[in-house]
Amino acid sequence: MSTQTPPAAVATGMAAFDRTTSRWGRLTMLIGLVVSLSGSVYLGFFSGLDIEPSLLFTGFAVVASTFFVIWLVEPVTYFPILGPAAMYQAFMIGNISNKLLPSALVAQANLGVKGGTPKGSLAAVMAICGAATIHLTSLLVFVGILGTWLITVVPPEMMEVVRTYISPAIFGAVFVQAVMTVKQVRPVVIAVAIALIVQLVLVPAVPSLWLAATGIVVITTAVVAWFARDRRAEKKENTLAE
């Protein structure tokens, strides 16, 4: 007797899951937006600081000029891997690139599923739940309870090493995991080549572009990889799917 779920039931269940997560995701994101802005709104309008609207617009313009590219690039970059439900989680929790995205990639790789598929989306959701739980627990124990004591016993030299190498270690692991997940040489070579050109040629030539370097690499890689994709393999996959 087969225990496999019929495809129609899977599609119906995922559609209901997407509707539920979209409804509650939008609601919780709006609540988070209101809560995060409440302090600034209070200081700006009710604290008697007499902040001029022109100062607010100037401050926003400065922030937007710095992070506008990231606002566009991050959702486009993360969505194919995380899926809609995990996107709500990720942007509510934060630390996406250095914590949540690696967790999702590791979970998908170990389960043998791809991002953008129903199984891949569910794996990303559960991975983010686990990452957030571990993060909060570790913060409670190692920062809230043992934080002051740990600072006194950890040598300053070790702290300096951690600050210097922790980000390269995380992003290096994420890169390798992404390469092993994609299992396609062509887009990996394109991404590495474009990143090297932007970082070693474009940014030194035009230093003002250093903040937009990540966005330039992501968008250029996506465009070039799309036009340089293996159309024969893509056609073969579509034929097998039919």
N, C-alpha and C positions, 0 to 999 in steps of 0.2 A: 504493500500500500504506500503510495507516494505521499510525502509530507511537504512537498514544495508548494508554495503559495502561488496561485494563478497570477499571470502578469496583469490581468485586469484588476484584481484585488490590490496588487502592489501599487498600480497607478492611482487607484482610488484612494488608498491610504496615504500615499505621498501628497496627493492633491489636498486632502484634508489637513495633513500636517503643515503644508506650506501656507494654507489659509489661516490656520491657527497661529503659527509663528509670525506671520506677517501682521496679523491684527494686534497681537500682544507685543510684538517687537516694536511696531510704530508707537504704541501707547507708552511702553517703558522708555523708549528713546525720547519722547516728548516730555515725560516726567523728569528724566535725567537732565534734559536741556533746561527746563524750568528751575530745577534745583541748583544746577551749576551756575545759572545766571542770576539767581536770586540775591546772592551776596553783592555782586557788582551793581545790580539795579538799586539795591538799598543804599549802597555807598554813593551812587551817582545822583539819586533823586531825593533821598530822605535823610541823609546824614548831615546836611548843612555844609558840605564841602564846596558847594557852588562850582561844580565842574561844568565848564562850557561845552555845548554840543560840538563845537569845532574841535575841541581836544579829543572827544570820543571818536569822531570821524578820522582825525589824524592818526590816532592810535590804531584804529581798525585798518586804515590804509597801510600802515607800517607792517602790521602782522600779516595782512593779506598779501602784500608784495613779497613777503618771505615764504609763506606757507601755501600760497594759492595752488602752486603746481602739485604739492603733496595732497591737497584736498581732492584734486582730480585723479591723481595717479593711484593713490592707495585703494580706493574702492574698485577701480578697474583691475588692479593687479591682484587683489585678494579674492575677488568674487569667484573667479573660475576654480579656485582651490577650496574655498570655504563653503560656498553655497549661500542661499539667502538666509536661512535660519542662523547659521554660525556667524554671518556678517553682523546681525543685530547683537549677538553676544560679544563679538570681538570689539566693536566700536563702543559698546557700553563699558567693557572691562578695561581696554587699553593694553599697551605693551604688545601690540599685535605681531610686529616683525620679529621681536626677540623672545617671545614666549608662546603666544597662541598659534601663530602660523607654524613654527617648528613642531608643536604638539600635534597639530592636524596632519602635517606631512608624515610624521612618524607613525601615527595611527593608521593613515591610509596605506602607507607602505607595508606595515606589518599585516594588515588585513587583506592586502592585495587588491585594493579598490582604487579607482581614479577619481580625482577631483572633478566636480561637475556632474557626477552621476548620483542617483539617489543614495546608494550605499556610501559613496564618498562624502556626501553632505552629512549623513547621519554619523559617520565616523568623526567628522570634524566637530560636530556638535558635542558628542560625548568626550572627545579629546579636550575641548575647551572647558567643559565642565570639570574634568579631572585636573587640568592645569590651574584653573581658578581656585579649586579646592585646596590643592597643594600649596599654591602661592599664599592664600589667606592663612592656612595653618602654619606655614613656615614664618610668615610675618608675625603671627601671634607669638610663636615660640621664640624665634631667634631675634626678633626686634622688640616686640612688646614686653617679653619676659626676660630674655637674656641679653638684650641689646647693649645696655650699658656695661655689663660685665664682659661681653665679648670684645668690645672696643678696648678695654683695658688690658686684655691678655693677648690679643692678636698683634704681632710685631708690625710696626709701621712699614717696614720693607715689604711684607707680605701684602698689606693693603694696597701699596703702590703697584705691585705686580698684578693684583686682581683688577684694579682700575685700568691698567694698561692693556691687559690681554683678554678680559672677559668678553668684550664685544667682538673682537676678531674670532675668538673661539666659537661663539654662538653663531655668528653669521657664516663662518666657514663650515660648521656642521649643517646649517640650513642649506647652504649651497650644494654640498655633497648629497644631502638627502633629496633635494629637488632634482638633481641630475639623475640619481638612481630611480626616482619615481617616474620621471619623464621617459627615460630610456630611449632618447632620440638624440643622436649626435649632432645633427645639423642645427637645431635651435640653440643647443648649448654652445657650440662653436660661435654662432652668430652673436649670442648674448655676451660671451667673454670678449670677443673681438671689439664689439661696439663699446663695452664698458672700458676697455683699455684705451681705445681711441679718445673717448670723451675725457677720461681722467688724466691721460698722459699728453694729449694733444690739445683738445678743445679748451679745457679749463685753464691750463697754463697760458694759452693764447688769449683767452677772454676770461680773466679771473672773476668778473661779475656774474658769470654763469654757474658758479660753484654750488649755489643753493638749488638751482634747477637741474643739476647734473643727473640726479636720480630719475627725475621725470623724463629728461631727454633720453637716457639710456632705455628706460622701460618702453616709451612710446616708439622710439626708433627700432628697438629689437622686435616689438610686436609687428610693426609694419614690414620690416625686412624679412622676418621669419615667415610671415604670411605669404609674401610673394615668392619666397625661396623654398616653400614647403614641397615635400615629396608628393606630387599629385598622383603618381602611380600607386603608392602605398595607400593614399587616401581613397582613391577609387576602389582599390581592392577591399579595404575595410567596409566601404559602403555597400559593395556587392555582397560581401559575407553577411552583413547586417540584414540585407533584404532577403 
